[in-house]
Structures are given as structure tokens and as C-alpha cells.
Amino acid sequence: MSDDIFAPLSESTSASLRKAVRYSKSDIKATLTSKQWFKISKTIPIKVLDISSKGVCIAIEHKLTMNTKVVLNLELTEDYACIIPAKVVRLYSTTEYGLVFDKTQHTAIDHIISDEADFTIAF
């Protein structure tokens, strides 16, 4: 890393700027619905790559644009599902996006952690 404080962030540095612990759980069932004024909203299946109380990294075959408002429907455990408004804030690749939640989701993370044997901390 450069000593120049005004130098652009490297890819590895910018990837670790998240302020919340990220969790990875393989069995989250999830869909995304984009909220657009003049288009018909479609519900699209997504894969959750990692999730924190502040946001989520997803994989989706459908193209999303920055700042698009979406609604996530997440089934975290057999007993708990939630609907979370979010916004697209980062494009990692043509199929991977970073979304930030409108509100912090501590309850959702509590349900992931309560299923002790079935989550990992993502790096």
C-alpha cells in the first residue's frame, strides 16, 4: 500500500471497508423485486453470497443499475422470513452486486446466528 493518503484505494483495500461482520449461509432462499416507476416489477430469484446487518452481496443473472431501489424477500430459517427494502450501491462483476439495507437488520442476523451449525463468517 502506498504512503500517499490521496492515492486511489486498491481493489483489496476497498473490499474490506465494510463496517459490519458478514455471514455466509448456503440455504438462504431469496428473491429480489426491483421498484421502478414506469416498468412492471418482476420478482427474480437471487443467490445470497454474504449478508450483514447493513447489507448483502448477491449474485443475479438479471442486470441491475446503481442506485436502483429493490425489495429483498429472504427466508433465513424455516421459521423466519423477512422483506427488506434496499438499494444497489456496488457492482462487483456482471452478476454480483452489493446492496445496502434501508434500515439495519439486527433481527435477521440474530436468526442466522441462532442456527449455529449452518453459517460461516465471510471474509
N, C-alpha and C positions, 0 to 999 in steps of 0.2 A: 504494500500500500504506500502511496506517495505521502510525503510530508506536507504537500500543498493542500491546505484546507479547502481551497476553491476548486480542486480537481474534481471532475465528474466521478460519481460513485461507480465502482466496478459492479459487474453482474452479481458476483458472490457477496459483495457488501450490501447491495440493495435488497437481496433476497433475505437477509437476516435482520431487517429493520422492524419486523413485526413486534408488537408490544405485548402480545398475549401468547400463552402456550398453545401450540397447535396439536391436535389429536387426529389420529388416523384410525378409522374403523371400517372394516371391509363390508359390513352388511347394512349400511345406511341406504334405505330406499328413498330416492329423491326425484322430484320433478321441478321444473322451472317454468314460470309463466311470465312473459315479458309484458310490461304495461306500456302500451303505445296508444296515442290518441286516435289516430285515424286508420289503424290496422286491426285486424281480428287477432285477439290474443290466442296463442297456441300454448298448450301445455306440452313440454318436451322433457323426456327422461334425461337425467344427468348422472354423472358419477362424481361423488364427493371424494376428492383426493386428500384433503385435510380440512379441519374445522377448528375454530377457536371461538371464544365468546364474542369476538368483534367482527369476524368474517369467515369466509370459506374460499377454498381453492377448488374449482370444479373442472371437469372435462365434459365437453359437449360437442356434438357434431355440427350443431347449428351455429352460424356466425353471429356474434354479439358485438355491439359497438360500445365504446367507452361512454360512461355516464348513463347507460340505459337502466331504467328502474325495472326491477323484477320482483317476483314473489316466489320464494322457495317453499316447497312443501316437503318437509323432512320427516321420515319415520325412523326415529333414532333407536327405539326399542320396541318390543311387541306392545308395550303399554303406553308408549309416549310418542306422539307426533306433534309437529308444530308448523305453523305457517309464519314465515319471516320475510318482511319486506327488506330489500337490499338494493345495492347499486353496483354496476360493473365499474371497477376502478383500475384494473390492471389486466394486460394481455401478456401471458407468458409464452404462448405459442398459438398456432391457428386453431387449436382445440382446447386450450387451457386458459382459464380466466380467474382473476381474483375479484371477489365481491366483498363489499363491506356492508354489515347489517345496519339498518336504521337505528336500532337500539341494541345495547349489549345483551347477550343471550346466556346469562349465567345458568338459568334453569335447564336449558338444553345441554350445556356442558356437564352439569351435575348428573343428568341421565346417562350420558356417555360414560362418565367415570364410575357410576354405580354398577355398570356391567364390567366389573374389574378384569375379567379374563379376556375381554374382547376388544381392547383398544391398545394403541401404542402412541407414544409421543413422537410427533413428526419433526424432522429437522430440515 
